[in-house]
Amino acid sequence: MVEQVTVGQSTVSAHLKILTQARFVLPERRGTARLYRVNQRCISCFPSAADVVMGRPVTAFDAVAADCAGSVSEVAS
């Protein structure tokens, strides 16, 4: 993952920790490594949740998106 983005390994790890705490990504331990997968329950609400976290207005907002956005906001603050 680090090779694909323009930030360092420690920054990627910090972001993955926050996303894991919010349950947006789900870790799986394989030996000494961790594999991450996106929580499928959050996929449909991601655009709305991202707007909420970024402070953008959202017109069509459902309960699932509210849960996802709330979890990420609480962990990030």
C-alpha positions in Angstrom: 0.0 0.0 0.0 2.8 2.4 0.9 4.2 2.0 -2.6 0.9 3.2 -4.1 0.6 6.4 -2.1 2.8 9.4 -1.5 3.0 9.2 2.3 5.2 7.1 4.6 4.5 3.7 6.2 3.8 5.3 9.6 1.2 7.6 8.1 -0.5 4.7 6.3 -0.5 2.6 9.6 -2.0 5.5 11.5 -4.8 5.9 8.9 -5.5 2.2 8.9 -5.7 2.2 12.7 -8.4 4.9 12.6 -10.3 3.1 9.8 -10.1 -0.1 11.8 -11.4 1.5 14.9 -14.3 2.9 13.0 -14.8 -0.6 11.5 -14.6 0.8 7.9 -11.8 -1.6 7.3 -11.5 -5.1 8.8 -8.0 -6.5 9.6 -7.0 -10.1 9.2 -3.8 -11.3 10.7 -1.7 -13.7 8.5 1.5 -14.6 10.3 3.3 -11.4 11.1 1.3 -9.4 8.5 -2.1 -7.9 8.6 -4.4 -7.8 5.5 -7.1 -5.2 5.4 -10.4 -5.4 3.6 -13.1 -2.8 3.3 -16.2 -3.5 5.4 -18.9 -4.2 2.8 -21.6 -2.6 5.0 -19.8 0.7 4.7 -19.5 0.7 0.9 -22.9 2.0 0.1 -22.7 4.8 2.6 -19.1 5.9 1.8 -19.9 9.0 -0.3 -22.4 10.3 2.2 -20.2 9.4 5.2 -17.2 11.1 3.5 -19.2 14.3 3.0 -20.3 14.4 6.6 -16.7 13.9 7.9 -15.5 16.6 5.5 -18.2 19.0 6.7 -20.0 19.0 3.4 -23.8 19.2 3.2 -25.6 16.0 2.4 -29.2 16.1 1.0 -30.0 12.3 0.9 -28.7 10.8 4.1 -29.8 7.4 5.5 -29.3 5.8 8.9 -26.4 3.5 7.6 -24.5 6.5 6.4 -25.0 8.3 9.7 -23.6 5.3 11.6 -20.5 5.1 9.3 -19.9 8.8 9.4 -20.4 9.0 13.2 -18.0 6.1 13.8 -15.3 7.7 11.7 -15.8 11.2 13.2 -15.7 9.9 16.8 -12.5 7.9 16.2 -10.7 10.7 14.3 -11.4 13.4 16.9 
